Amino acid sequence: MVNTAEYKIVSMKQETPDTVSFVLSGPSLEHQAGQFVMLEYPGKDANAKDPEKAVKRAYSIASGPKRGRWGDIELCVKEMPEGWISKLLQNVTLSTSFKLQGPFGRFVFNPKEHKDIVMLGAGSGIAPFASYLEEIRDEKLETKACLIFSNKTEEDIIYRKWLNDLVSHCQNAEVHYTLTRRTKEDIEGEDVWIGKSGRIDSTMLTHLCGSDLSKKDFFICGPLVFVKSMKEILLELGVSKEQVHFESYG
Ligand SMILES: Cc1cc2nc3c(=O)[nH]c(=O)nc-3n(C[C@H](O)[C@H](O)[C@H](O)COP(=O)(O)OP(=O)(O)OC[C@H]3O[C@@H](n4cnc5c(N)ncnc54)[C@H](O)[C@@H]3O)c2cc1C
């Protein structure tokens, strides 16, 4: 059921130089891992047909369903270049309240159906996958979960410590990072990066997921270009359309 209610920021964290996460507390919200809320920013949208309309943006719920039932919702917001609301949200303060409407969306993890999942994320596209992984941990699910998380540089990796802690306690979950802006100098120099380098491609996918992809469900989230390119690679690898689930942020 879709609800609208006020939620107050009870904690916040600077995750990376351009991303802040915050936990908002309010009424219990029943949601599935991967759904999103519409956050209403208390301003008016000057570009909208109706200038009195409040400004709303979609944000994936980064926390698991269990926290939602307690009335806690975590969001993580990455500032978009020349973005409006994502920039304002970088500077919000504790105790600020926002109206949230939701939950919405079908980009959901269904533990009964999805037993072996591969999550392909880029940038803030980690948010729904943080929710999937939190549910797997909280409910002690046996779902086999592999996250391949692409970022430009090491400092852009959102939730890195949380992800590493989670997989160290959850034997059926694994995380692999890849950086797309590692220079030749980084690779040849003092840099001690032990993750992968370069964009996710078919070689990386089969190396990390094995050659038999037929029983897996693939979830893709991030900017439109990333989602498009991952879909193409998966289809070229013979993965069926039914196995591919995606949500794009732009
Ligand atoms: C289902 C869903 C879930 C999402 N979840 C998340 C999430 O968890 N975390 C997250 O960070 N984001 C998420 N997003 C994206 C989020 O909803 C916003 O789109 C994002 O925060 C940017 O909003 P903004 O107001 O800052 O940018 P806007 O002001 O709306 O601008 C967005 C981009 O468009 C460009 N732009 C704006 N106006 C124009 C114009 N007239 N012409 C050309 N270009 C223009 C800007 O330069 C900017 O790069 C999600 C989106 C969807 C659809």
The ligand as an ORCA input file, in Angstrom:
! r2SCAN-3c Opt
* xyz 0 1
  C      13.426      4.857     -9.431
  C      14.554      5.844     -9.176
  C      15.333      5.711     -8.032
  C      16.377      6.598     -7.797
  N      17.164      6.416     -6.696
  C      18.212      7.236     -6.483
  C      19.082      7.019     -5.360
  O      18.906      6.093     -4.551
  N      20.119      7.885     -5.188
  C      20.348      8.932     -6.054
  O      21.300      9.677     -5.831
  N      19.550      9.151     -7.130
  C      18.481      8.344     -7.349
  N      17.650      8.581     -8.419
  C      17.817      9.824     -9.206
  C      17.021     10.976     -8.521
  O      15.632     10.721     -8.612
  C      17.261     12.347     -9.167
  O      17.016     12.244    -10.543
  C      18.668     12.864     -8.933
  O      18.899     13.025     -7.531
  C      18.870     14.210     -9.646
  O      17.949     15.141     -9.180
  P      18.299     16.708     -9.209
  O      17.079     17.482     -8.812
  O      19.546     16.999     -8.469
  O      18.658     16.933    -10.700
  P      17.839     17.682    -11.791
  O      17.846     19.138    -11.476
  O      16.530     17.024    -11.971
  O      18.780     17.382    -13.013
  C      19.205     16.048    -13.310
  C      20.255     16.100    -14.394
  O      19.653     16.563    -15.543
  C      20.348     17.692    -15.989
  N      19.324     18.661    -16.376
  C      18.448     19.300    -15.582
  N      17.683     20.102    -16.288
  C      18.079     19.980    -17.577
  C      17.675     20.549    -18.789
  N      16.664     21.427    -18.852
  N      18.312     20.169    -19.923
  C      19.317     19.281    -19.884
  N      19.747     18.712    -18.774
  C      19.141     19.057    -17.634
  C      21.184     18.238    -14.828
  O      22.390     18.786    -15.305
  C      21.433     16.996    -14.044
  O      22.630     16.384    -14.445
  C      16.617      7.681     -8.697
  C      15.822      7.817     -9.837
  C      14.820      6.915    -10.080
  C      13.977      7.086    -11.320
*
